[in-house]
Amino acid sequence: MAGNSIGQLFRLTTYGESHGKSIGGIIDGCPAGLIVDIEKIQLALNRRKPGQSNITTQRKEDDQLVFLSGIFEGKTTGTPIAFEIQNKDHKSKDYHHIKDSYRPSHADYVYDAKYGHRDYRGGGRSSARETACRVVGGSIGEQLLAHYGVRIFSYVQSVGSLALTKSYSEIDFTKIFSNIVRCPDSEMADKMIAYIEEVKKRGDTVGGTIQCVIQGLPVGLGEPVFDKLHADLAKAMMSINAVKGFEYGSGFQAAKMYGSEHNDAFYKEEESGRIRTKSNLSGGIQGGISNGEDIYCKIAFKPIATIMHNQESVNKKGEKTTVEGKGRHDPSVLPRAVPIVSAMAALVMADHLLRSKVGKI
């Protein structure tokens, strides 16, 4: 299986399956001398882990992080950073009923078709369990970025048809984790939580969107042809389980606008002497390169495919069968996906930050 790594200079490679002994990875290319706050990384993992509230799966995993190499006396050594997270609460017997059946909208059929064999226990490698490794790599990436004054914020912007219509500039980012749904507006958060609970009682699932904001990025990140900054960001976000859409800046609304409405006019800021834009419909990226303004993007997540209803399907022989709805699953992926989105943004930005320094004196 190829495609287990992301990044060129700041590179994360992950391993492991949902019900294997452990998951983990290697972070390569992190500069030496970075002070690593392991508690911050563990906090990000805790915000992603299962069993943290009544609107997430009740699988219980401590997600206790263990670093195996690359960090000494609290600092990175410049060598590969290896880490491991043990799987403890895997109940493989919960999945025996789908051993030979294909769950609708899962990776079961395509894995069998591609590899001739699949780990049916929780989806194996296709499980979102793997995203814990991304959170570790992204958290170190965030700490590297923070050294250069870059900050990343992600929050739940909508659940189903319930949407927070405020601009991110009106949001108090310190309130993102003040509730279990990770929406920084308390009134909307209460509505979202009640809605997810209602959907859960029906044995169904619901999707929504997560907003990501990147602030403090310098001008000049991104390669202007195939490795455009927004192209790499889109690929990173689209690689997250259950993601169905990505837009940055004005996004799909740009298709409804005139050029005279959409163009970002430049001006020189008197205090700093910086060249800036009066609007930011470009979303902080022009020509595939960061322009110093905030990068903001929206990521759409589908309803999780596992529902607590019996569904018609077929087995390996193509015979009709019924897939029984049971097990421990999230009614909505959104609350746990917030730190994953931030992590993927950090991996891309950290990689491009290091790439921007190559070839300079």
C-alpha positions, 0 to 999 in steps of 0.5 A: 500500500502506497500513500502513507506519507504527507509532506516533502521536507516536514514529512509524516508517515503513519502506520497501523490499523483500527484493531491492531496492537498500536498505531504510530508514525515517523516525523522526518525533517523537523529542525533540531532545537525545537522545544516540544510541549508534550502536554499540548500534543496529548491535549490535542489527542484527548480532543480527538479521542473517542469516548469523550462525550455523549455525542461521540463513539463510546470506544474508550482509548487513553491514546497515551502517546509515547515518543521512541526517538527524535526528542532528547531533554525536551528538544528535537534532535533533528533525527526522525521522531518516532511515536506510538499509541497503543490500541486497548479497547478494540472489540473485534468481535463487534465486526464479525458480522460484516466479515464477508459483507460490504457495508454501504458507503464504506471502503470494504468493497474497494479494499477487497477489489484492490488488495484481494483481502481486507481487515474487517475489524473496524475498517482496518487501515481505512478507519479514522483511528489512523487520524490520531497519528496525524494529530501528533504530527500536526501538533509538532508542526503547530509548535514549529509554526508558533515559533514563527508567529503562525497560529491555527484555529478550527471550529464546527461551523455547521451541523446539518442545516444548523449553521453559524453565520458569523464571520471568523473575524467575529469569533472568540477562538478561546471558546472553541473548546468550551463545549462538546460540539466545538462551536465557539458560539454558545447559543448555536452550540446548544442547538447543535448538541441537541440536534446531534443527540436527536439524530443519535436517538434515531440511530442515524448520523449527520454531517456538517462543516468545519472552518479553519483559520490560519493567521500570521503566515508570512508572504511567499509560501507555496510553489506556483505550479503543481504545489500551490499552497491551496492545492496542497491544503485541499489534498490534505483536507480531502485525505481526512476520512468522511471529507466530501468538499473543500473551499478557501477564501470566497470559494464557490461564491466566487462563481456568482460574482463579477471580477469588479466585486471579487478583486482584492485591492492592494494598499500600503499599511502605514504602521507596518509598511506592509502591502495588504489587501482591503478585502480578503476574498482570495483567502490569503493565497494568490497565484498559489502563494501566501500573501500575508493575509489570513488563510481561511477554508471550509471543509465539508464532512458527510454523515458517517456511513455506519448507522444503527439501522439494518441496510441491504447490501451484498456479500463477497459472492454478490449475494443479497444480504443485510448489514446489521447496524450495531457497534460503537460509532459517532453520530457526527464526526465533527467534534472529534474532527476539529483537531484533525483539521488543525493538524492537517493545516499545520502539516502543510504549512510547516512543510511549506515554511521549511521549503520557503527557506531552501535556496536562500542565503 
